[in-house]
């Protein structure tokens, strides 16, 4: 059974840093919404939900052939999180949903100001953009990774434990 690991949350919480390192350590494919949406935008298309649709399809393709995946996306609304569950269910994959947060507001602001997104030309949101963004509270089972006050190494180790142990496991194909 493959595993779908989704790191979601507001921009500048540490999703990308942690997701990249987890994917690197496990040697699993890393799929990033920002990369997809930036390419769509540079092609002259308004991304809308297209980026998420492409991301779901790419993840499903990997999972369907037994390849685990680490996904990095905001997934700000319940519908996007439900879509990840559907991808897992349809491919027979196990899912590990992780909300990445930064509970220290000053630290979060600092990250917004100083971060390098690693995609030349990608427009990065300001603190005001992040504050004004629609972001629905999570109501379904998931892990919460608060990156405030802990190192990248500590965050990565926590995610690796959840992938291995995963006490809020959700199995697909009716075995929930």
C-alpha positions in Angstrom: 0.0 0.0 0.0 1.3 3.4 -0.9 1.2 6.4 1.3 0.0 9.9 0.5 1.5 12.5 2.8 -0.1 16.0 2.6 1.5 18.9 4.3 -1.0 21.8 4.2 -1.4 25.2 5.9 -0.9 28.9 5.4 2.1 30.2 3.5 5.3 30.7 5.5 4.6 28.1 8.2 7.3 25.8 7.0 5.4 23.4 4.8 7.8 23.5 1.9 11.0 23.2 4.0 9.6 20.3 5.9 8.0 18.6 2.9 11.2 18.8 0.8 13.3 17.3 3.6 10.8 14.5 4.3 10.6 13.6 0.6 14.4 13.7 0.3 15.0 11.5 3.3 12.4 8.9 2.2 13.4 9.3 -1.5 9.7 9.8 -2.3 8.4 12.1 -5.1 7.7 15.6 -3.9 4.8 17.5 -5.5 4.3 21.2 -4.9 1.3 23.3 -5.8 3.3 26.5 -6.1 5.4 25.0 -8.9 2.3 23.9 -10.8 0.4 27.1 -10.4 3.4 29.2 -11.3 3.9 27.3 -14.6 0.1 27.6 -15.3 0.3 31.4 -14.7 3.5 31.8 -16.9 1.6 30.0 -19.7 -0.9 32.9 -19.5 -3.7 30.9 -17.8 -5.4 32.0 -14.6 -4.9 29.0 -12.2 -8.1 28.9 -10.3 -8.7 25.3 -9.3 -6.7 24.0 -12.3 -3.5 23.8 -10.1 -5.2 21.6 -7.5 -6.8 19.4 -10.2 -3.3 18.8 -11.8 -1.8 18.2 -8.4 -4.5 15.6 -7.5 -4.0 13.8 -10.8 -0.2 13.7 -10.5 -0.4 12.3 -6.9 -3.0 9.8 -8.0 -0.8 8.6 -10.9 2.1 7.9 -8.5 0.0 6.3 -5.9 -1.8 4.1 -8.5 1.5 2.4 -9.4 2.5 2.0 -5.7 4.7 5.0 -5.4 4.3 7.0 -2.2 4.1 10.8 -2.5 4.8 13.9 -0.4 2.5 16.9 -1.3 3.0 20.5 -0.4 -0.1 22.7 -0.8 -2.1 25.2 1.3 -5.4 23.2 0.9 -7.2 26.0 2.7 -10.8 24.6 2.5 -12.4 21.4 3.6 -13.2 20.6 -0.1 -9.5 20.4 -0.9 -8.8 18.2 2.1 -11.7 16.0 1.2 -10.2 15.7 -2.3 -7.0 14.4 -0.9 -9.0 11.7 1.0 -10.7 10.8 -2.3 -7.3 10.5 -4.1 -6.2 8.1 -1.3 -9.4 6.1 -1.4 -9.4 5.8 -5.2 -5.8 4.6 -5.3 -5.9 2.3 -2.2 -3.4 4.5 -0.5 -3.0 5.4 3.2 -3.2 9.1 3.9 -1.3 11.2 6.5 -2.8 14.7 6.6 -0.7 17.3 8.4 -1.7 20.9 9.1 1.5 22.9 9.4 1.1 26.0 11.6 3.3 28.6 13.1 1.7 29.7 16.4 4.2 32.5 17.1 2.8 35.5 15.1 6.1 37.4 15.2 8.0 34.4 13.9 5.4 33.8 11.2 5.6 37.5 10.1 9.4 37.3 10.0 9.2 34.2 7.8 6.8 36.0 5.4 9.3 38.9 5.1 12.4 36.8 4.7 11.5 33.6 2.9 12.9 32.5 -0.4 10.3 30.4 -2.2 12.8 28.9 -4.6 10.7 29.6 -7.7 12.1 32.6 -9.7 9.3 35.0 -10.6 6.7 33.5 -8.2 4.7 36.2 -6.5 4.9 35.7 -2.7 2.0 36.8 -0.5 2.5 39.6 2.0 1.5 39.3 5.7 -1.8 41.2 4.8 -2.5 38.7 2.0 -2.1 35.8 4.4 -4.3 37.4 7.0 -7.0 38.1 4.4 -6.9 34.6 2.9 -9.8 32.2 3.3 -8.7 29.4 5.5 -11.3 27.1 7.0 -10.6 25.4 10.3 -9.9 21.6 10.1 -12.8 19.5 11.4 -11.5 16.0 10.2 -8.8 13.9 11.8 -5.3 15.2 11.0 -2.0 15.9 12.7 -0.9 19.5 13.6 2.8 20.4 13.2 3.5 23.7 15.0 6.9 24.8 13.6 7.2 27.7 16.0 10.1 27.3 18.4 11.4 24.1 16.9 14.1 23.3 14.4 13.5 22.0 10.9 15.1 18.8 12.1 12.6 18.4 14.9 9.7 19.1 12.6 11.0 16.6 10.0 11.5 13.9 12.7 7.9 14.5 14.0 6.5 14.0 10.5 8.6 10.9 9.9 7.1 9.5 13.2 3.6 10.2 12.0 4.2 8.5 8.7 5.6 5.4 10.5 3.2 5.3 13.4 0.3 7.5 12.2 -2.3 7.2 15.0 -5.0 8.9 12.9 -4.7 6.4 10.1 -7.3 6.5 7.5 -7.5 3.5 5.2 -9.2 3.5 1.9 -11.5 1.0 0.1 -14.0 0.8 3.0 -11.6 -0.2 5.7 -11.8 3.0 7.7 
